[in-house]
């Protein structure tokens, strides 16, 4: 999992290899609900939200 801030046009993104299978763009307040591991969710809420 990577957390990055993307500034640009999502429509211009295209994969160059198969290293990353899925990308989701979420509003910051929706990230914690997508995290499946309690320790990751707790870390995000404490440090990044």
C-alpha angles and dihedrals in degrees: 000000000000127000113205137156109236119203112183145055112319090199090065094058117106130168119251095190141357099263093108112046100183138019126191125190110207136173108250094247091058098052099085091056091056096051113099102192118075094217092052092046092049091049092050094048093046099044111020112028 
